[in-house]
Amino acid sequence: MTPVPVKRIPAVDPEPVTADDAGDAVETKVRKPQRTHRGRTLDERRAERRAALLDSALELFGTNGYAGTSIGELCKVSYVTTRYFYEEYGDRETLLLELYEQLIGKVGHAVVSASAPPGPDHVSQAARARLSAFIYGVTEDDRAARVVLLESGSARLEARRREAHAFFATLIASMTFRYVEAGEVPDTHDFELLALMLVGAVNEAVTHWVLSPPEARADREHIIDTILEMWLVVRQAVVGDG
């Protein structure tokens, strides 16, 4: 019996691919092109699903509340099937946490980026700029404010919220009270505790504003003026103590 000849496919050296995303040039690994569906890659479709679920979470958690929102409702509003919901997030709490991270990250970036021009009133002006960034950032959308300030029922969210409070307290302590090197403030105060108390006051004032009916809400500039007045009293007491 005559053996059937086997066709051999000649080996082809792959072209090197640079892994820019990893930060290193990896020239020996071939990145297989992703299959597309209706012109979109798998990564693009997953990003679209996650964005749709985050949008629906903002709408539903920010109006009906976390406890009052089911996975079925999230999927209905986002037009994402339950199969893909579980593939992307696994449970409601993970989605809630990612939404919180998105919202508080935006506010935190605005606060850190806020500044004031040099001058004799630089400290109070810088404090006002950061305070304004926080208050306007949190309250520009009632739904976002509810998620950032009010939503409960998740131990992981409460823990993350405490971490955010500690972050803002550390920021205040490092940027606002720490003028020891310049000899302006004596190094005999618990700056972190003072800052944490201020964070609590700001959060309570903003929470009160959010919970008030729209027609009963004070102008946000009034809230900023009042909180800044309290901050200046505390700061003057600290400075004058030396």
N, C-alpha and C positions, 0 to 999 in steps of 0.2 A: 504494500500500500504506500503510495507516494505521499510523504508528509506535506502538509499545507504550509507554504511559506508565511512567516509572520512578519507583518510590516512593522518596522521600528520607527517610532517618532523621534526625530533628532532632538537632542536636548537644546533648549534655548536659554541663554543667560538672561535673567530678568533685569530690567533697568532699575537702577537704584532709586529708592523713594526716600525723600527727606521727611523726617517726623518733626515738623515744626511745632506741633502742639505739645510735644514732650520736651521741647527745648534742646534736644540733642539731634544731631544728624545720624540717622540710622539708615545706612545705604545698602543693607543686605536683606532687608525685609520688604516683601512686596505687599502693598496694601490693595486687597481685592476691591474692585469697585462694587458699591452697594447696588442691589437690584432696586429698580424704581417702580413705583405704582402710580399711575396717572402723573408722571413727571416728578414725583417726590421720592426721596430716599427714605429708608426706615428711620434714620435719625430725625429727618425733617418731620415725618408723620408723628413720631413720638413727641417731639417738641410742640407740635400743634395740639396734640391731645392734652399734654400737660398744661399748656397755656389756656386751653378751653376749660379744663377742670379748675384751674386757679381762678379764672373769671367767674365761673359758676359758684365757686366757694365764696368769693368776695360778695357776690350778690345774695346768696342764701344764708351763709353764716352771718353776714352783716345786716340782714333783715329778719329772717326767721330765727336765727341763732344756731349755734353748733348743735345743741341738744335737739332742736326741732327740725333738723335737716337729715334726711336719709340718703344713703348711697344712691338709691333709685332716683331721687329728686336731682341729685348732683349730675347723674348721668343723663337724665331727661333734658335738663337745661343746657348741658354742655354738648349734647349729641355725641357722647362717648359711651360705648357699650360697657356693661358691668365687667365683661371680660378684660377690657383694656383698662378700666379703672383699677382693678386688682393688680394688673400687670405693672401699672405705673406707680401706685401708691400703697396698695395693700389694705389700707383702712382709712377711715375719715380723719383720725387723729394725725396721721402723717401728713395728710393734705392740709389740715389746719396749721400745723407747724410750719410747713413750707410757705403757706400764705403769710403767716406772721413774720417769718424771716424776710420775706420780700418787702413787706410794709415797713417793719422797723428798720431794716437795712437802708431803705430810701430815706427815712427820717434821720437816722444816725449820720448818714453821709451829708445831709443838708446841714445838720448841727455842726459837725466837724469842719465843714467847709466855710461856715459863716465867719466873717471877720469884720473888723472896723479899722478905719484909717488911723495912723498914729496921731496923737494929740493929747492934750491935758486930760481929756475925759475918755481916754481910750478904753479903760477897764470897764466902765459902766456901759459904754457903747458896744463893746464886744459882747458883754453879757446880754445886752438887749438883742443883738443880732442873733445869738445862739438861741435865746429863749423864743424869739419870733420864729426862727426856723423850725423849732420843735412844735410850737403851738399851731402854726399854720400847716405844717406838714402832717400832723395828726388829724386835724379837723377839716382838711380840705374835702374829705369824703366821709359822710356819716357812717357808711358801711365799714370803711377802714378803721375809723375811730372805735367802733364797737369791737372789732377784732383785736385791735391793739390794746385797748383799755379794759374792756368789759367781759369778753367771752370767757366762760369758765367751763368746768366739766372735764377738763383735761389736766391731769397732774403734770404731764410733760410740758404743756403750754405754761402752766403756772411757774414751773421751775425755770423755763426759758425767759419768762417775763421778769423774774427776779434777777436773772443774769443781766438783762437789759437795764434794769434799774441800777444795778451795781456799776455797769459800764458808764451810764450818764453821771452817776455820783463821782466816779473816778475822774471823769472828764472835767467836771466842775471843780473838784479838788485840785487837779493839776493845772488847770487853765485860769482859775478864778481866785482861789485863796492862796496859792503857793507863790508868795512874793517874799519869802524868807531871805533868799540870796540878796535881794535888793535892800534888805533891812526895813522893809515896809511893814512886815507882819512878823510878830514874834513866833518862834517855833514851839509854842506851848499849847497848841489847840489840837483837838481831834477833828482835823479837816474832813476826813472821810465821813464821819458821822454827821457833821454839819451839812455836808453836801448831800448825803442820803436823805436827811430831813427835808432839804430843799426839793429834791426829786419827788418825795412823797407829797409835798405841798403842791407842786406843779401838777402832778398827776391827778390829785384830788380836785383842783380847780378846773382842770380840763374835763375831767369826768363829769363834774357838776354841769358844766356848759353843754356837754354832749347829751346828757339826760334831760336837760331843760327843753320845753317846747320851743320850736324855732322863734316864735314871736316873743318869747321871754328871755332869749339869750342876750347877754350883754355883748357889746362890741368887743372883738378880740383884742383890740388895742388897749381897751380898759383893763382886760385881764393881764396883759403884758405889763402895763404901767403898775398895776397893783402888786404883782409878783416881784417886779424889779424893785419897787419901793421896799418890800420886805427884805429882799436880798441886800439892798444898800444899808438897811438898818443893821442886819447881821454883820455885814462886812465892816461897817463903821465900829461896831462893838469889838470886833476882832482886832482891827487896826488900833483902836483907841486903848486897847488893853495893855499895849506895850508902853 
